[in-house]
Amino acid sequence: MTAALYLFLYAMILVFAAGCAVRIYRYATAPMHLRWELYPVPHEEPHRVRHGGSYFEAPDWWTRPVHFNLAGELKFMIPEMIFLKGLWEFNRPMWRRSFPFHFGLYLLIGTAALAAVAAVLDLIAAGTSSTGLGWAIARLYTVTGLAGAILCVVGALGLLHRRLTDPKLRLYTTPGDIFNLVFFVVAVALLFAGFAFGGPDTPGPAAIVRGLVRFDTGLEIPATLAVGLALAGLLIAYIPMTHMSHFIAKWFTYHEIRWDDQPIARSRRLARKLAEQLAYRPTWAAAHVGADGSKTWADVATTNPAQGAKR
Amino acid sequence: MKDKKIDLKDMSRTEREPLVHLEDGDLMPLPVPSADVVTERRWTPLSEQIREKYECILDDTCAVNVPRPQSKEEEEELVRKFLSGLDKLFSKENNWTFLLPLVLTMEHCAKCQTCSEACHIYEASGRNELYRPTFRSEIMRRLYYKYVKHGGLLSAWQHGDIEVNWPLVARLIELSYRCNLCRRCAQTCPIGADNGLVAHELRKLFSQEMGIAAKEIHDSGSMLQLKVGSSTGMNALVVKDNIEFIDEDMSEKTGIKVETPWDVEGADVLLIHNAGEILAWPENPGAFAVILNAAGIKWTLSSELAGYDSINYGVWYDDAQFARVALKHAEAARKLKVKKIVLGECGHAHKSLSVIADRVLDGEYNIPRESSMTLLHDIVMNGRIKLDPSRNDFPVTLHDPCNLVRLMGVVEPQREILRKICPKFREMEPHGVDNYCCGGGSGFAIMSPNNFSDWRFRVAGRKKMEQILNAFADCLDPSIPKYLCAPCSNCKGQFRDMLAYYDMWEKYRILYGGLVELIVNAMVDVKPGFIEWEWH
């Protein structure tokens, strides 16, 4: 039973990793797109970020050195990632539900990471789990795990309630959206119940990780906890298949689109890509485009449909 | 009407009835009730003849005038073309230009509706569901999963189902022209999805695959520009003639001899105006000439095909047309061997040539492009012309063109100029990158088919009307002349028509105009009274 659970969890982690990798690969290898930035762009010079300005505000901007304000990006990204600042600013009712949900997930991820650290420490030096650093880590992940589970479930229930009762969300809600939230509630609640109410012999998170690493089939995992772990594994594997993988998408929507203000004249990589993409052969059917499948984008762009002549 | 809920499935309804009808009482109220003309001015209904002839089955208006198919077979053929275009929208060979932003928007919208409150059209319509930014996107998303990703039952369960038929396609064509493409919605999306882009991509599909686009931006827009050089219909001879006339007029008006240089090889600056200015607001190119000459700039206009008209309507609906016009602009600069192109007061021309075309123009065609706001800022703030701000001693507010500000980041130069030369300058709220569209964006300013203007002024421009009235709330008295500065030709077109529609000149003496007019009005060497306080 324990061996099957271990195998299942390993498989789910692999599916998650593969799902994320496929998604990242798809987005990262997409062709270079035309610039489509939105201001403010936080890596601009600090005095411009304040009003949302760009390098286009400087006379002869192309003669000036490139400025990249990493601190500006971090100043934007950190509150956005941790506190969902955008939602706080523009959709406070949703933030009240979404923030606990997401922050709860962060705490649960933190709990898993702490449990992994405790397990590794114990594997390196047996017995550290009950003393010193190991003990402190165990106390810490108990707190983060408890808080994370409560926040996550409360947030997910809040989101579910809003999705089902608010007409402006209801119209756009699919059965899949409801399932996703219910899935979170059930998986996290069972995991929580499995650890909290499984009795004195229930292995803790670090023991589970240790067992998983050592493939210790002698570890006894109570049924509720086993189901909770299996569901959590399934949920983790499911996420990259859905829109909930926006933790990946956000890198691209922000860094590759909203904030992508790199001029082509300063990038040989972009110039190479443009040359490659201008050789693509479009097949748009409208007569004025004149794309018959043999012409390249460069041919199309240099044809004048109103005069029937190239430049 | 507010209570009538529409559903996504209604888009496929086969009855030839509009899905929604807006009553004046549904619309967002204006801060000064007496400024609202909705009770005095009736919404012109679409005629039976128009409804019979064209597919006007979305709402109270009709922007594109798609002819009704004459048979079931014709309908099926159009649906087939639509699905073929949809597929192409998601292939790199056909749509490398916007593939990644589109796919990310399709796959990651959380449907949280955060974007809705940012949309001026949705708010002004009284929050009508049809105009919610996610309404069209959700249709598109369901089509994507079903017909592009070929999702089965599981996908329909996860992403929602949809049935495609001709009424749905016909309604989507119209719905893609109920968005100003201002991308204020995208700015607020926590994930970075872009519902404005969805409208843009739909327009592209209809144009590039089905040959369907608003007549004003395709036939009389980009096609005419590529044929004669300008969407105004002016060829090089006519435009030179008109500029000569403007020079004479300016010389008389300012007391300074004005001469516009043409085709000067090796000039520092190739200035490209929106040619609409030359016909509709000649004082604008005239004022540019006065300023650049006075500042000692070595500049020129070009008489090359499209070299004298900066418009690029392709940016709103068609990548092929967009690239063609951008190349024409670059070609004009390359031939003259100028050091840089400076774009006149036209927002979409700024964004098209400076930002979006940057990844179309390479090598010798990637000639530096600069905003006229930046050049003017340099001239004004560095004292290259003498100015007397007391000549502009009247209330002035600034409209931020979306393309110039939110989509390009040129925010401060124009307002620093105004702070220097207009003692009674006041901001609209919100302003800068958080501004609201004038309601004429994405081509609407030049589109008036059927009763589309009623929708454009009552709905799309309503939020801007609110902002204007609020900005001048302390001086609405008609004895005080007020100036709405809009450094964008399309925005000015919208203001010209919308302020007239709301009777703003007669009621409150609100005049609109560009930035250069204010600069020349303050120039010490110019005869006083450059700005004429009369409606035009």
Boltz contact constraints between the chains, C-beta under 6 A:
constraints:
  - contact:
      token1: [A, 30]
      token2: [B, 99]
      max_distance: 6.0
  - contact:
      token1: [A, 30]
      token2: [B, 100]
      max_distance: 6.0
  - contact:
      token1: [A, 31]
      token2: [B, 92]
      max_distance: 6.0
  - contact:
      token1: [A, 31]
      token2: [B, 96]
      max_distance: 6.0
  - contact:
      token1: [A, 33]
      token2: [B, 98]
      max_distance: 6.0
  - contact:
      token1: [A, 33]
      token2: [B, 100]
      max_distance: 6.0
  - contact:
      token1: [A, 33]
      token2: [B, 101]
      max_distance: 6.0
  - contact:
      token1: [A, 34]
      token2: [B, 97]
      max_distance: 6.0
  - contact:
      token1: [A, 34]
      token2: [B, 356]
      max_distance: 6.0
  - contact:
      token1: [A, 34]
      token2: [B, 359]
      max_distance: 6.0
  - contact:
      token1: [A, 35]
      token2: [B, 355]
      max_distance: 6.0
  - contact:
      token1: [A, 35]
      token2: [B, 356]
      max_distance: 6.0
  - contact:
      token1: [A, 35]
      token2: [B, 358]
      max_distance: 6.0
  - contact:
      token1: [A, 35]
      token2: [B, 359]
      max_distance: 6.0
  - contact:
      token1: [A, 36]
      token2: [B, 101]
      max_distance: 6.0
  - contact:
      token1: [A, 38]
      token2: [B, 186]
      max_distance: 6.0
  - contact:
      token1: [A, 38]
      token2: [B, 187]
      max_distance: 6.0
  - contact:
      token1: [A, 39]
      token2: [B, 406]
      max_distance: 6.0
  - contact:
      token1: [A, 39]
      token2: [B, 409]
      max_distance: 6.0
  - contact:
      token1: [A, 39]
      token2: [B, 433]
      max_distance: 6.0
  - contact:
      token1: [A, 40]
      token2: [B, 433]
      max_distance: 6.0
  - contact:
      token1: [A, 51]
      token2: [B, 411]
      max_distance: 6.0
  - contact:
      token1: [A, 51]
      token2: [B, 412]
      max_distance: 6.0
  - contact:
      token1: [A, 51]
      token2: [B, 432]
      max_distance: 6.0
  - contact:
      token1: [A, 52]
      token2: [B, 411]
      max_distance: 6.0
  - contact:
      token1: [A, 52]
      token2: [B, 432]
      max_distance: 6.0
  - contact:
      token1: [A, 52]
      token2: [B, 433]
      max_distance: 6.0
  - contact:
      token1: [A, 53]
      token2: [B, 409]
      max_distance: 6.0
  - contact:
      token1: [A, 53]
      token2: [B, 411]
      max_distance: 6.0
  - contact:
      token1: [A, 53]
      token2: [B, 412]
      max_distance: 6.0
  - contact:
      token1: [A, 54]
      token2: [B, 409]
      max_distance: 6.0
  - contact:
      token1: [A, 56]
      token2: [B, 371]
      max_distance: 6.0
  - contact:
      token1: [A, 56]
      token2: [B, 408]
      max_distance: 6.0
  - contact:
      token1: [A, 56]
      token2: [B, 409]
      max_distance: 6.0
  - contact:
      token1: [A, 56]
      token2: [B, 410]
      max_distance: 6.0
  - contact:
      token1: [A, 57]
      token2: [B, 410]
      max_distance: 6.0
  - contact:
      token1: [A, 57]
      token2: [B, 412]
      max_distance: 6.0
  - contact:
      token1: [A, 57]
      token2: [B, 413]
      max_distance: 6.0
  - contact:
      token1: [A, 59]
      token2: [B, 374]
      max_distance: 6.0
  - contact:
      token1: [A, 59]
      token2: [B, 378]
      max_distance: 6.0
  - contact:
      token1: [A, 62]
      token2: [B, 368]
      max_distance: 6.0
  - contact:
      token1: [A, 86]
      token2: [B, 190]
      max_distance: 6.0
  - contact:
      token1: [A, 87]
      token2: [B, 190]
      max_distance: 6.0
  - contact:
      token1: [A, 90]
      token2: [B, 114]
      max_distance: 6.0
  - contact:
      token1: [A, 90]
      token2: [B, 188]
      max_distance: 6.0
  - contact:
      token1: [A, 91]
      token2: [B, 114]
      max_distance: 6.0
  - contact:
      token1: [A, 94]
      token2: [B, 112]
      max_distance: 6.0
  - contact:
      token1: [A, 168]
      token2: [B, 113]
      max_distance: 6.0
  - contact:
      token1: [A, 172]
      token2: [B, 111]
      max_distance: 6.0
  - contact:
      token1: [A, 172]
      token2: [B, 138]
      max_distance: 6.0
  - contact:
      token1: [A, 174]
      token2: [B, 160]
      max_distance: 6.0
  - contact:
      token1: [A, 175]
      token2: [B, 157]
      max_distance: 6.0
  - contact:
      token1: [A, 176]
      token2: [B, 157]
      max_distance: 6.0
  - contact:
      token1: [A, 176]
      token2: [B, 158]
      max_distance: 6.0
  - contact:
      token1: [A, 243]
      token2: [B, 107]
      max_distance: 6.0
  - contact:
      token1: [A, 243]
      token2: [B, 108]
      max_distance: 6.0
  - contact:
      token1: [A, 246]
      token2: [B, 108]
      max_distance: 6.0
  - contact:
      token1: [A, 246]
      token2: [B, 191]
      max_distance: 6.0
  - contact:
      token1: [A, 249]
      token2: [B, 104]
      max_distance: 6.0
  - contact:
      token1: [A, 249]
      token2: [B, 108]
      max_distance: 6.0
  - contact:
      token1: [A, 250]
      token2: [B, 192]
      max_distance: 6.0
  - contact:
      token1: [A, 252]
      token2: [B, 104]
      max_distance: 6.0
  - contact:
      token1: [A, 253]
      token2: [B, 104]
      max_distance: 6.0
  - contact:
      token1: [A, 253]
      token2: [B, 192]
      max_distance: 6.0
  - contact:
      token1: [A, 254]
      token2: [B, 192]
      max_distance: 6.0
  - contact:
      token1: [A, 257]
      token2: [B, 101]
      max_distance: 6.0
  - contact:
      token1: [A, 258]
      token2: [B, 192]
      max_distance: 6.0
  - contact:
      token1: [A, 263]
      token2: [B, 358]
      max_distance: 6.0
  - contact:
      token1: [A, 264]
      token2: [B, 358]
      max_distance: 6.0
  - contact:
      token1: [A, 264]
      token2: [B, 359]
      max_distance: 6.0
  - contact:
      token1: [A, 265]
      token2: [B, 366]
      max_distance: 6.0
  - contact:
      token1: [A, 271]
      token2: [B, 362]
      max_distance: 6.0
  - contact:
      token1: [A, 274]
      token2: [B, 359]
      max_distance: 6.0
  - contact:
      token1: [A, 274]
      token2: [B, 362]
      max_distance: 6.0
  - contact:
      token1: [A, 277]
      token2: [B, 96]
      max_distance: 6.0
  - contact:
      token1: [A, 280]
      token2: [B, 93]
      max_distance: 6.0
  - contact:
      token1: [A, 281]
      token2: [B, 93]
      max_distance: 6.0
  - contact:
      token1: [A, 282]
      token2: [B, 93]
      max_distance: 6.0
  - contact:
      token1: [A, 282]
      token2: [B, 94]
      max_distance: 6.0
  - contact:
      token1: [A, 284]
      token2: [B, 208]
      max_distance: 6.0
  - contact:
      token1: [A, 284]
      token2: [B, 209]
      max_distance: 6.0
  - contact:
      token1: [A, 285]
      token2: [B, 209]
      max_distance: 6.0
  - contact:
      token1: [A, 286]
      token2: [B, 208]
      max_distance: 6.0
  - contact:
      token1: [A, 286]
      token2: [B, 209]
      max_distance: 6.0
  - contact:
      token1: [A, 286]
      token2: [B, 211]
      max_distance: 6.0
  - contact:
      token1: [A, 289]
      token2: [B, 208]
      max_distance: 6.0
  - contact:
      token1: [A, 289]
      token2: [B, 320]
      max_distance: 6.0
  - contact:
      token1: [A, 300]
      token2: [B, 320]
      max_distance: 6.0
  - contact:
      token1: [A, 301]
      token2: [B, 323]
      max_distance: 6.0
  - contact:
      token1: [A, 301]
      token2: [B, 324]
      max_distance: 6.0
  - contact:
      token1: [A, 304]
      token2: [B, 226]
      max_distance: 6.0
  - contact:
      token1: [A, 306]
      token2: [B, 223]
      max_distance: 6.0
  - contact:
      token1: [A, 306]
      token2: [B, 226]
      max_distance: 6.0
  - contact:
      token1: [A, 306]
      token2: [B, 227]
      max_distance: 6.0
  - contact:
      token1: [A, 311]
      token2: [B, 331]
      max_distance: 6.0
